[in-house]
Each structure stands twice: as structure tokens, then as C-alpha cells.
Amino acid sequence: MDKIVSLCKRRGFVYQTSSIYGGLANAYDYGPLGVELLNNIKSLWWKRFVHEREDIVGIDSQIIYHPRVWEASGHTKEFFDPLVEDKKTHKRYRADHLVEAWLKEKGWEDKYKVEDMTFEELKEFIKKHNIKSPEGNEITEPMKFNLLFETYLGSVEGKKRKVYLRGETAQGIFINFKNVLETTRIKLPFGIAQIGKAFRNEITTGQFIFRTFEFEQAEIEYFFDPKKQDWEKLFKGWQEEIWRFVVEDLGINEKKLRWRRHSDAERSHYSKETYDLDFEFPFGFKELWGLAYRTDYDLTQHNKYSGQDLTYWDEETGRRFIPHVIEPSVGPNRIFLMVLINAYREEKERVCLSLKPYLAPYKAAIFPLLANKKELVEKARKIYEQLKRKFHTYWDARGNIGKRYRYQDEIGTPYCITIDFETLEDDTVTVRDRDTMKQERVKVEKLESYLQERLEV
């Protein structure tokens, strides 16, 4: 993990935010390479789950909603983590994380399942075993810590209105369900997709970008008629779609993946069934992608709280009802971290990011063999100008060819193109493959099609 963090900082994938002021814990900015990789991941997700499906449309909702949205959804009451505080240092910790660490130290991980404990059971367990903080100090009894970020609208003191930064993007979809129905010709079953920022006032964070206060979600709410569609069959279908995307499109080693079912105690209040697709990060198997059967909970709640009719009219049967929902939800930031970990290679003479070519920040790099030879530089520039209109292309004339190759290997560029003296004679270039390091001569006129064929999603 340390090597991934170092690579991200060294090569401009991820920076600590506000670093010139000493940084802000668990907050990160994406650098020139990071933003390209992250955008490529989101674009691929959107292509697969929206553009290539006729039953899914997209929206982009606001970060701040009417505060009643969160009352209706249950977040103001149910969206919490168990908090304890070190009585001496006043540091705050998640109670369940302290219990997990204590069980691991005792070798009792298989004896108890922390995720199955209720809030009261967690409180009693800590008291019974006199569990202390990581510093060895006494801790307070667990308290319920709401994860929603509060803020205010209005600038006049005493007239400010409390609102929340959204804790999930899903509610923006539910509150737009009626709008989508009225402005499109889409019929059940159908999905509404959204990628956007979410905010959670986490007690403890860590593991680099895995858990942060501000993050992105890529979510779909897939609406259906439970009398016409079998939810278990739909659920299984979504599991297969997700698995295929992660293994085939992202190129992740399936031995590093597993499906894990939520217990009744762990499952969210709105869900009838939930599975997580976990990836084996360096710090263990952790959630990558959640899949939940939310029934008709959310639309029913918003129907009640808003006073608006959020039912669906089925012309074939003459029925009016509130649709049920299956929700696949993933964090692009977590996909980003998983992709980097999966692609990282240490070989004898180099570090290599073996990314899928279409995910790589740069698709090709152009090198004039010698930077002080005008004719080589001019020819290389001409090729660079031609390719950059089609592909995100890197120009590099610094140092020797070996160092340039190593740099591009480390940032994941799949193809390096060298313009040499032979190019001036027969209009061919040397194309080097990142993964195999094999080189071949390609005609300049065929270069674009050569790359296009290998970079297709």
C-alpha cells in the first residue's frame, strides 16, 4: 500500500489536499494523471450502464436538497455510526472498529461477528470486556453519531436555514422519479443513473482514498413491478453485470473478489436484501460495490412526505402502484484505488502500471530519438499533432530513450512511439508495447488505425 501511495504522489495521481498548509486529514486532490484515470473509469461506467442500455437514463442532481428529503429517507434518524471517545486524549473512534481490533488481538475473529451486533449489543460488549482506546485509555459509552454534514442557507444571523450536504446520491434519483416519468417515454422496468459527490461526516477514516469525507458515487436505481418481474432474478442479473464489468472491463483478477451477503442486523433499514462485492485490498477484503433490494421504501416515503403522487400507472393492467427498486452502487474512488493496486507491477528493471489501455491516462507517448536533431523533432511534432486530436498523447523529448520508457511504464501509457532516422527514410516508426516491451515498425499512415484497434473499449 505504501508503494501505491508513493507512486500516486510522485507521478501526480493523488495529492494530499491543502498540503501547503499542512494538509487536511483524509482529504485528497486528484492530480493531472489521477483526474484522467478517474474520468476514464467514470466514462466507462456510464458507457456500459447508460449508453449501451435502452432501459437506463441519467440525471445530475444538486448536492443540497430540501431538508425534508433526509427526513423522508430516514437519514436524520438512522444514518449513524457508533462513536466512542478517549476520556484522556478526547480522540474519537468508531466503536465497532475498536471491537474488531480487540477481537483480532485475542484471535477471536471467528467467535463473534461485529457486523451482526446491534448498537445496544455493541455497548454491552465494550462494557463487559472493558475495551479501551488504542492508547490504552478508558473510553466513553458508545453514542450515535449522525453522518450527515450540516450546513446553512442564508447569510443573515438568526435567519439561516439548516440543510445537509447529501449523504448519498440515491435520493436525488428518487425525488426526480416523477420528473423522469413525465419527460421521457421510458416504461418499467427502467433505471435512473447518476454519478456525483456525496459527503459523510466519518468518525474514523484511513486507508488512503478508500474512506474519505468527500467522495463520489455511481448509482443506479432500477425500478420494476414486483408482480411482473421476479426481484431475485433481477438481483442475480445485476450481480452478473457487475462481475462482468469488474473482471472483463476493468481487468481485475477474479481471485481478489468475493460476494458477501449482509446479515439481518447489518442490512440497512430500507433493504430486504444486500450483497457487497468485496476486493482484497492490501488492508483486507473491503466493500467495492453494494447491491441492495430497497423494495418500495424510498418512493413510499417521499410520496408520503412530499404529498406528491409518485405512483406508476400501468396501461396494460390498469394498475397504479409504487415501483420497487434494486440499487447497484459503487464508489469510483474505490474503483480507482482497486485498479491501481491490481495494475501495479514491480519487475527487474522497472515499475509498471499494467492498466487496460482504454483506462490509461495517456494512450500513447511520442519520442523524437534525439532532441537536438531538428528534422527528428519536426517529424515527431507532426505525428504528435496528428495523434493528439484522436488520443490523449504525451510528448517527451527529455533524457535518453530508456528513461522515457521507464517513466511511461510507471504511469501506465500502453504505447510509446519513437521517431528515429529510419523514420525519415521510410516513414515508419517504432511502437513499443508497455506490457511485453516488444517493438515493431509501423507506417505513419497506419499509426492511427493501429492504435484505434488496440484502444477500443
C-alpha positions in Angstrom: 0.0 0.0 0.0 2.9 2.4 0.8 4.2 1.8 -2.7 0.9 2.8 -4.3 0.6 5.9 -2.1 4.2 6.9 -3.1 3.5 6.3 -6.8 0.4 8.4 -6.6 2.2 11.3 -5.1 5.4 11.0 -7.1 3.7 10.8 -10.5 0.7 13.1 -10.0 -2.2 10.7 -9.5 -3.3 11.9 -6.0 -2.1 14.7 -3.7 -3.0 15.4 0.0 -5.4 18.4 -0.2 -4.2 21.7 1.2 -0.7 20.3 1.5 0.9 23.8 1.5 -1.0 24.4 4.8 0.0 21.1 6.3 -2.8 19.1 4.7 -6.3 18.0 5.9 -6.7 14.5 7.2 -8.4 12.1 4.9 -8.9 14.6 2.1 -7.2 14.2 -1.3 -7.0 16.0 -4.6 -6.6 14.2 -8.0 -3.6 15.4 -10.0 -3.1 15.5 -13.8 -2.8 11.7 -14.1 -5.3 10.9 -11.4 -8.1 13.0 -12.9 -7.6 11.3 -16.3 -7.8 7.8 -14.8 -10.8 8.7 -12.7 -12.6 10.3 -15.6 -11.9 7.2 -17.8 -13.3 5.0 -15.1 -16.5 7.1 -14.8 -16.9 7.3 -18.6 -16.6 3.5 -18.9 -19.2 3.0 -16.2 -21.5 5.5 -18.0 -20.9 3.9 -21.3 -21.7 0.4 -20.1 -24.6 1.1 -17.8 -26.3 4.0 -19.5 -25.3 4.5 -23.2 -25.3 0.8 -24.0 -28.7 0.1 -22.3 -32.0 1.4 -23.7 -33.7 0.9 -20.2 -31.4 3.3 -18.3 -31.3 7.1 -18.4 -29.1 9.5 -16.5 -29.5 12.6 -14.4 -27.3 15.0 -12.4 -29.0 16.3 -9.2 -27.9 19.0 -6.7 -25.6 18.4 -3.7 -28.0 20.2 -1.4 -31.7 19.1 -1.3 -34.7 20.3 0.6 -34.0 19.1 4.2 -37.3 17.2 4.3 -35.7 14.8 1.8 -33.5 13.4 4.5 -36.4 13.2 7.0 -38.3 11.1 4.5 -35.4 8.9 3.7 -34.7 8.2 7.3 -31.2 9.5 7.3 -31.7 12.1 10.0 -32.6 9.2 12.4 -31.0 6.0 11.0 -27.8 7.3 9.4 -25.3 7.0 12.2 -22.1 5.2 13.4 -21.4 4.2 17.0 -19.0 6.7 18.4 -16.7 6.5 21.5 -14.2 9.0 22.8 -10.9 8.5 24.6 -11.5 10.1 28.0 -7.9 11.3 28.2 -6.9 12.3 24.7 -10.5 13.1 23.5 -9.8 11.3 20.2 -12.9 9.8 18.7 -13.2 6.2 17.3 -15.8 4.0 15.8 -16.9 1.6 18.5 -17.2 -1.3 16.1 -13.7 -0.8 14.8 -12.3 -0.9 18.3 -14.2 -4.2 19.0 -12.9 -5.7 15.7 -9.3 -4.7 16.6 -9.7 -6.2 20.1 -11.1 -9.5 18.7 -8.3 -9.7 16.2 -5.7 -9.2 19.0 -7.4 -12.0 21.0 -7.7 -14.3 18.0 -11.5 -14.3 18.3 -12.4 -13.0 14.9 -14.4 -16.2 14.1 -16.1 -16.3 17.5 -18.0 -13.0 17.1 -19.4 -11.1 14.1 -19.2 -7.4 14.9 -21.4 -6.5 11.9 -24.2 -8.6 13.4 -24.2 -6.7 16.7 -26.9 -4.1 17.4 -26.0 -0.8 18.9 -27.0 -2.0 22.4 -25.1 -5.3 22.0 -22.0 -3.3 21.0 -22.3 -1.1 24.0 -22.7 -4.1 26.3 -19.8 -5.9 24.7 -17.4 -3.0 25.3 -18.5 -2.7 28.9 -18.2 -6.4 29.6 -14.7 -6.7 28.2 -13.5 -3.3 29.4 -12.3 -2.4 25.9 -10.0 0.6 25.8 -8.8 3.1 23.2 -5.7 2.3 21.0 -3.7 4.5 23.5 -4.9 2.2 26.4 -7.2 4.8 28.0 -10.8 4.5 29.2 -13.5 5.3 26.7 -17.0 6.7 26.9 -20.1 4.7 26.3 -21.0 4.4 22.6 -23.1 7.3 21.2 -25.0 7.6 17.9 -23.0 9.8 15.6 -25.1 11.1 12.6 -23.0 11.0 9.4 -24.8 13.8 7.6 -22.9 17.1 7.1 -24.9 20.1 8.3 -24.7 23.5 6.7 -26.9 26.6 6.4 -28.6 28.6 3.7 -28.9 32.3 4.1 -26.4 34.9 5.4 -28.5 36.9 8.0 -27.8 35.8 11.5 -30.8 34.2 13.1 -32.5 33.6 9.7 -30.2 30.8 8.5 -31.9 27.6 7.4 -30.3 24.3 8.3 -29.7 21.9 5.3 -27.5 19.0 4.6 -24.8 18.0 2.1 -26.1 14.9 0.5 -25.0 11.7 2.2 -25.8 9.6 -0.9 -26.7 10.4 -4.5 -29.7 7.9 -4.5 -32.2 10.4 -3.0 -31.6 12.8 -5.9 -32.8 10.0 -8.2 -35.9 9.2 -6.1 -37.0 12.8 -5.8 -36.7 13.1 -9.6 -38.6 9.9 -10.4 -41.8 11.7 -11.3 -39.9 14.2 -13.5 -38.2 11.5 -15.5 -41.5 9.7 -16.0 -43.2 12.9 -17.3 -40.4 14.0 -19.6 -39.3 10.7 -21.2 -41.1 7.8 -22.9 -39.5 5.2 -20.7 -41.5 2.3 -19.2 -41.0 -0.1 -16.4 -38.7 -1.8 -15.8 -36.1 1.0 -16.1 -33.2 2.6 -14.3 -32.1 6.1 -13.5 -28.3 6.6 -13.1 -26.2 9.3 -11.5 -22.5 10.0 -10.8 -21.8 12.7 -8.2 -20.3 13.8 -5.0 -21.5 12.6 -1.6 -20.4 13.6 1.9 -20.2 11.7 5.1 -19.1 13.0 8.5 -17.0 9.9 9.2 -15.6 9.3 12.7 -12.6 7.5 11.5 -11.1 7.3 8.1 -7.9 6.0 6.6 -6.5 3.6 4.1 -5.6 6.5 1.7 -8.5 7.3 -0.6 -10.6 4.3 0.4 -12.6 6.2 3.0 -12.8 10.0 2.9 -15.2 12.7 4.0 -15.9 13.7 0.4 -16.2 11.0 -2.3 -18.1 10.1 -5.5 -20.9 7.6 -6.0 -22.0 5.9 -9.2 -25.5 4.7 -8.6 -28.5 3.2 -10.4 -32.0 2.9 -9.1 -33.6 0.2 -11.2 -37.4 0.4 -10.9 -39.7 -2.5 -11.6 -43.1 -4.1 -11.0 -42.7 -6.8 -8.4 -45.8 -8.6 -9.8 -44.3 -8.8 -13.3 -40.6 -9.2 -12.5 -39.0 -11.6 -10.0 -36.8 -9.5 -7.8 -34.4 -12.4 -7.1 -33.9 -13.0 -10.9 -33.2 -9.2 -11.4 -30.9 -9.2 -8.5 -28.9 -12.1 -9.8 -28.7 -10.5 -13.2 -27.2 -7.3 -11.7 -24.7 -9.4 -9.8 -23.6 -10.9 -13.1 -23.4 -7.5 -14.8 -21.3 -6.0 -12.0 -18.9 -9.0 -12.0 -18.5 -8.8 -15.8 -17.7 -5.1 -15.6 -15.1 -5.5 -12.9 -13.4 -8.6 -14.3 -13.7 -8.0 -18.0 -13.9 -4.3 -18.5 -11.6 -3.2 -15.6 -9.3 -6.3 -15.9 -9.4 -7.2 -12.2 -8.1 -10.6 -11.0 -11.3 -12.5 -10.0 -9.3 -14.3 -7.3 -9.2 -11.0 -5.5 -13.0 -10.7 -5.5 -15.9 -12.2 -3.5 -19.6 -11.6 -2.9 -20.6 -11.2 0.8 -24.2 -11.2 2.0 -25.3 -8.7 4.7 -26.7 -10.2 7.8 -30.1 -9.1 9.1 -28.5 -6.9 11.7 -26.0 -5.3 9.3 -28.5 -4.6 6.5 -29.8 -1.1 6.1 -33.3 -0.2 7.4 -34.6 0.2 3.8 -33.2 -3.0 2.4 -34.7 -6.5 2.1 -31.5 -8.0 0.6 -28.0 -6.6 0.3 -24.7 -8.1 -1.1 -21.3 -6.4 -1.3 -18.8 -7.2 -3.9 -15.5 -7.1 -1.9 -12.0 -6.6 -3.3 -8.9 -7.8 -1.5 -7.1 -4.5 -0.8 -3.7 -4.6 1.0 -5.6 -4.0 4.2 -8.0 -6.9 3.6 -11.3 -7.6 1.9 -13.4 -4.4 1.8 -16.5 -3.3 0.1 -16.2 -2.1 -3.5 -19.7 -2.4 -4.9 -23.0 -2.6 -3.0 -26.2 -4.2 -4.4 -29.4 -3.7 -2.5 -33.1 -4.5 -2.9 -34.7 -1.4 -1.5 -38.3 -2.6 -2.1 -40.7 0.4 -2.4 -39.3 2.1 0.8 -37.9 5.3 -0.7 -40.7 6.2 -3.1 -43.3 5.4 -0.5 -41.6 7.7 2.0 -41.3 10.6 -0.5 -44.9 10.0 -1.6 -45.9 10.4 2.0 -43.7 13.3 3.0 -44.0 15.4 -0.2 -47.7 15.0 -0.8 -46.9 14.3 -4.4 -48.2 11.3 -6.3 -45.2 9.1 -7.1 -47.1 6.1 -8.3 -46.7 4.4 -11.7 -49.7 3.8 -14.0 -49.5 0.5 -15.9 -51.6 1.0 -19.1 -51.7 -2.8 -19.8 -53.2 -3.8 -16.4 -54.8 -0.6 -15.3 -52.9 -0.8 -12.0 -51.4 2.2 -10.2 -48.6 1.3 -7.7 -45.3 2.4 -6.3 -42.5 0.5 -8.1 -39.8 -1.5 -6.3 -36.1 -0.8 -6.6 -32.8 -2.7 -7.0 -29.8 -0.5 -6.4 -26.2 -1.2 -7.6 -24.0 1.5 -6.0 -20.2 1.9 -6.3 -17.6 4.5 -5.5 -15.4 5.5 -8.5 -12.7 6.5 -6.0 -12.6 2.9 -4.7 -12.5 1.6 -8.3 -9.6 3.9 -8.9 -7.7 2.5 -5.9 -8.5 -1.1 -6.9 -7.4 -0.6 -10.5 -4.1 0.9 -9.4 -3.4 -2.0 -6.9 -4.4 -4.6 -9.5 -2.2 -3.0 -12.2 0.9 -2.4 -10.1 3.9 -4.5 -11.2 7.5 -4.5 -9.9 9.8 -6.1 -12.4 13.6 -6.4 -12.6 14.3 -3.0 -14.1 11.1 -1.1 -13.8 7.8 -0.4 -12.1 4.8 -0.8 -14.5 1.1 0.0 -14.3 -0.5 -2.6 -16.4 -3.8 -0.8 -16.9 -6.3 -1.7 -19.5 -5.2 0.6 -22.5 -8.5 2.5 -22.6 -8.2 3.3 -18.9 -4.7 4.7 -19.1 -4.3 8.5 -18.5 -2.2 8.7 -21.7 -2.9 6.4 -24.6 0.5 6.9 -26.4 3.7 8.9 -25.9 5.7 10.4 -28.8 9.6 10.5 -28.6 12.0 12.0 -31.1 15.0 9.8 -30.7 17.3 12.9 -30.3 16.0 16.2 -29.0 18.9 18.1 -30.7 18.1 16.9 -34.2 15.8 19.4 -35.8 14.5 17.0 -38.5 13.6 14.3 -36.0 11.8 16.8 -33.7 9.9 18.3 -36.5 8.7 14.9 -37.8 7.8 13.8 -34.3 5.9 17.0 -33.7 3.9 16.5 -36.8 2.9 12.9 -35.7 2.1 14.2 -32.2 -0.2 16.9 -33.6 -1.9 14.3 -35.7 -2.5 11.8 -32.9 -3.5 14.1 -30.1 -6.7 15.0 -32.0 -7.8 11.4 -31.6 -6.0 10.1 -28.5 -4.7 11.7 -25.3 -1.0 11.7 -26.2 2.2 12.6 -24.3 5.1 14.5 -25.8 8.6 13.8 -24.3 12.0 14.7 -25.7 13.9 14.7 -22.3 16.7 12.4 -21.5 17.6 9.1 -23.0 15.0 6.7 -24.5 15.4 4.2 -21.7 14.4 6.8 -19.0 11.5 7.9 -21.1 10.2 4.3 -21.4 10.5 3.8 -17.7 8.5 6.9 -16.9 5.7 5.9 -19.3 5.7 2.4 -17.9 5.2 3.8 -14.4 2.3 6.0 -15.4 0.6 3.2 -17.4 1.0 4.5 -21.0 0.3 1.5 -23.2 2.3 2.6 -26.3 5.5 4.5 -26.8 6.3 5.8 -30.4 9.8 6.7 -31.3 10.7 8.7 -34.4 14.3 7.9 -35.5 16.5 8.3 -38.6 14.8 5.4 -40.2 11.5 7.3 -40.0 13.0 10.0 -42.2 13.8 7.3 -44.8 10.8 5.1 -45.0 8.1 6.9 -42.9 7.9 4.1 -40.3 8.1 4.5 -36.5 9.0 2.2 -33.6 6.0 1.3 -31.5 6.8 -0.3 -28.1 4.2 -2.2 -26.1 4.2 -1.4 -22.4 3.4 -4.9 -21.1 5.6 -7.0 -23.3 8.2 -4.4 -24.2 8.2 -5.7 -27.7 8.8 -3.3 -30.5 7.6 -3.2 -34.1 7.8 -0.9 -37.1 4.5 0.7 -38.2 3.9 3.0 -41.2 2.9 6.5 -40.1 -0.1 6.5 -42.3 -1.4 3.4 -40.4 -0.5 4.6 -36.9 -3.9 5.9 -36.1 -5.8 2.8 -37.1 -3.1 0.7 -35.3 -3.8 2.4 -32.0 -7.5 2.6 -32.5 -7.8 -1.1 -32.9 -5.9 -1.6 -29.6 -7.5 1.1 -27.6 -11.2 0.2 -28.3 -13.3 -0.2 -25.2 
